[in-house]
């Protein structure tokens, strides 16, 4: 079983699962997602088996018949831990998915994840969250987890930096301090550095129809780590939160929302965004025009690059009078994710 070139941090949501399913086979084989269940605030443990995300989780499981990944419930409330642990254990037993725990998790959650890892024989992901400055106090807790896993459970280090936006220029140094402390603790099977670089799109960020570029600060952090000269950098795996902000993981499915959506495209050093309408008489024209503007970028990789680019081409070339083929939030996220995943694996790897 090969180890990944790229670890996207994804929600157990339709658009993310469909994007993973529709990757070209060689790209899918190089991608190992870290799937995240949404929060279930106040939901009694006996009702979790009927939660709305259960159907999508089964589809995620079906998508992982051949390739590994990780599955986590980072927002679990303490009373929900036993039920969620049982649900995730069942899915890990039937697929190459690996359970996840972390130094900030409860003793009960850690024990349940380790028991699943031992029973399935597939190992465990240890997710170490560093949303700000690195704290050396975390080392003892990670060491304790590694000792509990030894000698029969293989361990993966998932170093999660959270949001890595232009307002956090020290993220690379935080990551290096964490890696310097954590890498020596175990013979990590996979060591992934995760960071979210996509901005939170707000009403005032841009006007409908305008192209807007945001720097890929997470990618800049990755290059800072790679150029550090540390001996371990050649074994590191790049990971990010795809084309959504870190906060999207904690969002609950809800109706309504703003009267606009976003088409997204990834180039070497920036994310390209174009705000489009979700309704009204001008919706189709605005979406198709946005797709054309992205297709005419100098860095557009062409429709043969992935199903994401192919969708943008087809949307751009369609008749403005025809509303078919201009998609929805789900379609826009799916197409954006496919092109991003493909770009990271095929065009941006290995980094310089």
N, C-alpha and C positions, 0 to 999 in steps of 0.2 A: 504493500500500500504506500504510494508516494506521498510525500509531505508537500505542503502548499507553496505556491509562489505568492499568494495574495489571500488575505483574510478580511473580507468585508463584514462589518458588524450590522446585522439586519434585523428588522422586526418580523415576527411571525404574522405577516400580512400578505394579501393576495399579490400585490404588485411586486414585492421582493421575491416571493416564491416563483412567480411566473418568469421574472427576469432570469433567475438561476436556471430554471428549466429550459429556457430558450437560448442559452449560451451555446456556441459551437462546441462540439465534444472536446476538443483539445483545451479550450478555455475553461470549460466546466471542470475538467480534470485537474486544473491548476488552482482552482478557487476552492477554499475551504471556509464556508461562512460560519460566523458565530451568531446563531439565531437567538432571539430574545422574546420571551413571552411578554405581553403587555401587562401593566398593572391591573389588579382586580380589587379595587378598594372596597373593603367591607364585605366582600363576597364570602359567605360561609363556606367552610371547607367541603361540606357535603354537596354544594352546588357547583364546585369547580369543574366537575366532570361534564357539566352541561354548559360551560362557558362558551361564548360565541367563537373564541379562537380555537376551540378544539377541532373543528372541521378543518381549519387551515393548517393546524399542526399535523393532522393526519396526512394532508397533502404534502407538507414539507417532508415528512417521513418517507412518503412515496418517491419524492425527488432524490432521496439519498440512498437508493438501493445499491449504488455502486461506489459512491465517493463519500469520504468522511466529512464531518463537520462537528461543531459543538452546539449544545443547546443549554440555555440558561434561563433562569427566572429571577432577574436581578431586583425586581420590585416586590417580591413575595413578602407578605406580612407574616409575622412570626406564627400566628395561628394557622396560616395556610401552608406552612412548610411541609408538614407530613403528607398532605394530599398532593401538593405539587411535586414533591419528591417521588411519589408513587407514579404519577402520570408521566414524568420525564423518564423514570426508570423503565417503564413499559416501552416507550419509544426508543430508548437507547438499546434495549434488548433486541429490537427488531430491525435495527439499521446500524450503519457505522457511526452514528452520532455519539459524541462523547459528552459526559456530564461536566458541569462547571461548578467550581466553588471559589472561595477567596478568603483572604485573611480577615475581612470585615464581616463575613457571614457568621450566622449563629452556629453553635456547636452541633445542634441537631441537623442543620443543613449540610455542614461539612461531613458529618458522619454518614448521612444518606447518600451524598454524592460519591464518597469513597466506597461505600458498599456497592453502589451501582457499577462503579469502575472495576471493582474486583470481580463482580459477578459476570460482567460482559467481557472483561479482558481487554478492553480497548483504551484504557487510560483515562486521564482526567485533565481538564483545563483549570489552571489556577489563575484567576483573573485578579490582577493587582491594579486597583484604580488610583491614579495620581492626577486628580483634577487641578492641582496647584503645585506648590513647591514639594519636592520629595522630602519625606520624613523617614529618617533611619530607623525609627521605632517600628516600622512595618516589617523590617527584616526578621525579627524574632518570630512574628506571627507566621510569615511565609515559611521560615525554617521548620516551625512546628508542624505545618501542613505537609511539608516534604517528608519529614520523619514519619508521620502517620501513614503516608502513602508507601513508603519503602517497606520491603524491597520489591514488592510484586506489582505495583501500579506505576505505569509510565506517566510522566508528568509533562504538561505543556505550560509554558509561561505566556500568559496573555497580558502584556503590560498595556493598560488602557489609560491613555492620557486625557481622555474626554475631549472637550472642545479645544482645538488648536487654531485659533483665529489670529488676525494681525495684532490684536491687543494682548497677545501672550508671546512676546518675543523670546522669553526664556524657556519655552517648552523643550527645545532640544537639549539644553543643559539639564533640565529636570529629568528627561528620559535617560540621559547618560549617567547621571548620578544613581538613578534607580537600577539601571542595567549593571553598573559597576558593583552594586551591592547584591543583586539578585542572581545574576548569571552564575556565580561560583557556588550557589547553594545546591545545585542538582545537575545531573546530566539531562538537561531539558531535551525532550524529543523535538519540540517546536518552540521557538522563541519569537513571538510576534509583537510588534510595536504598533498599537492602534491609536488613531487620533482622528477627530472629526474636524474637517476643514470647511464644510459647506455652511454658508451663513444662514441665519434665520431671516427668511424673506418677510419683510413687514410692508405695510401699506406705503410708507414713504421711501422705500429703497429705490424704486424706479417707477417710471410711468408705463402704462400698458403699451406694448409694441416696441419699447426701447430695448436694445441690447445692452447688457450690463456685465462687467467682468469683475470678479472677486479673486484675489490672489489665493493660490492653493498653499496656505500656510502649513498644512500638515505635510505636504510634499517637500516643502522647504526644510521642515524639521527633519524629515527622513534623510535628506541629503546632508544635513549637518551631522547627523549620527553616523552616516556612512563614511564621511570624510574625517572622522575623529581619530582614525588610526588604531582604535581598539582592536584587539585580536579577535573578539567575538563578532565583529560586524558582518563578516562574510556568512555567518549562519543565521542572521536575523531575517525575518519575514515581514514585509510591509502589510499593514492593515489600515483601514479607514472606515468611516461610516457611510461610504457611498456618496450619493448625491442629496442626502438629507442632513439637516443639522442633528447634533447629538440629542437634542430635546425631543426629536420625533419618536424615539423609542418609548418614551413615557406617555405619549399621546393616546387617548382612548378614542376608538372609532365613534364618530358623532356625525349627525346630519348637519346640514347648513354649511357654514364656512363662508369665506369671502367670495365676492363675485369674480374672482380671478384665479388663475393657476399659473404655472411656470413651466416653460420648456427649458431643458438644461443640456449643456454640452461641455465636455472636458477637453481642454488643450493642455499643453505642457505645464504651464505655470499658473493657469487660472481656470476658474469655472465661468462659463458663459451662461447667462440667464436672460430669458425674455418673458416678460409677463404677458399673459393672454387672458381673454375673457372666457368665462364658463357659461354665459348665456347671453341672450339678446340678439337682435338682428345682425349685429356686426361680428358675432362670435366666429363664424367660419372664416370670414375674410381675415380677421386678426390672427387666428391660429395659423392659417396657411402662409400669411406674410411672415410671421415669426419663424416658421420652418424654413422659408426661403432665405431669410437673413442668416440663419445658422448654416444652411447648406452653402451659402456663398462666402463663408469665412475662408480665409486663406489656409487655415489649419483643418478644414473639414476633410475627413479621411475617405469619403466616398461611400456609396451604398453597399459596396462589397465588404466593407470593414466589419459590419455586424448587423444584426436585425434592428438595432437602434438607429443606425444611419439609414438603413433601408426604409424604416418607417418615416423618418424625417424627409427623405426624398419623395416618398409617395404622398405624404401630406402636402408638401410644397407643390407638387406637380398636379394635384387634384383641381377640379373645377371649383372656383370660389362659390359658385351657386349650389354646389353639392355639399351638404353637411356631413355626409359619410366620410369616414377616414380622418377626421380631425381629432378624434380621441376624447378622453376624459382625464380626470386626475390620475386614475389608475393607469391608463395607457401612457400618459406623459411620464409618470414615474418609472413604469416598466421600460419604456424605450430609453429613457435617460440612464437607468441603471445598467442596461445591457451594453450601451456604448461605453460607459465608464469602466465596467468590469473588464471588458475586452481591451480597452486602451491600456489599463494598468498592466495586464498580463502580457499582451502582445507587442505593444509599442513603447511602453515605458520601462520594461524590464529586460535585462538587469540594469539597475541605475548606474550612472557613470561613477 
